[in-house]
Amino acid sequence: MNSQQYAARRAAFRKLHESGCFMLPNPYDVGTAVYLKHLGFKALASTSSGFAFSRGLPDHAVTRDMVLAHLRELVAATDLPVNADYEHGYADAAEEVAENVRLVVATGIAGVSIEDSTNDKSKPPLYELAQAVERMRAARAAIDATGEDVILIGRAECFLVGQEDALNESIRRLQAYAEAGADCLYAPGVRKREDLEALVKAVAPKPFNLLVGVVSPLTLDEYEKIGVRRISVGGALAGAAWSAFARAARHLAEGRFDGFAQNEGNAAFNKAFAEAAKT
């Protein structure tokens, strides 16, 4: 794949962020990426938990190099832009985050998410704001130094870690990340509509990414009216697949076969992958 193809994907990805609201589903391997392309999605995002589970590991247990190899596979699997779930940049220090961002840009991704969670139980759950901002600035500078038009997503993990006054702390952090160069803002774990509306308003005019990993009463169109620009599902697709597998496997362990009742059958998947192989 050449630099012009990467550039075209990145331009298309940035265009998606200009207006409306788009779905950004999260495949966890080549097959799921190809099938999501078959269904007509315009862009994809990786999932740290989904990838980890596919390797028989818990979330946050994969290494940076494993993730880089995985992202290269996802980028090569289809012609769609790929947003990288890059966790906390696989480093604490800003200069190391910068180097790791340089490496991930080289995989051909169109967007990269950097979160402010330390992912270390021996440390506070979130980086102090000053350090989190320094890390975001380093990521921005690293992208700019490559000359590639890769979108930087700033993630505030306040809701996920149970931060006190998570809404206001998320707003404070996301606004700081926007000033540090983040193109798109993200506060996974927000549930209340009024909190979502406040977050969207606080980061405007920059786009806001919403995580929907559970059943939601709202539709894509309704989220668009709120002002959400893109919706990702994190590890929810992987969770759905693993849940179906686990149910069927438990039934087999009990000597039963009714766990296969909802299977779509190989014919539909063979057709989808055969069509993809021709393109």
PyMOL commands that set and color helices and strands:
alter all, ss='L'
color gray80, all
select helices_A, chain A and resi 3-16+30-38+48-54+64-77+94-105+129-146+158-161+166-179+193-203+220-226+236-253+258-260+266-278
alter helices_A, ss='H'
color red, helices_A
select strands_A, chain A and resi 22-24+44-45+82-85+111-115+151-155+184-186+208-211+230-232
alter strands_A, ss='S'
color yellow, strands_A
deselect
rebuild
show_as cartoon
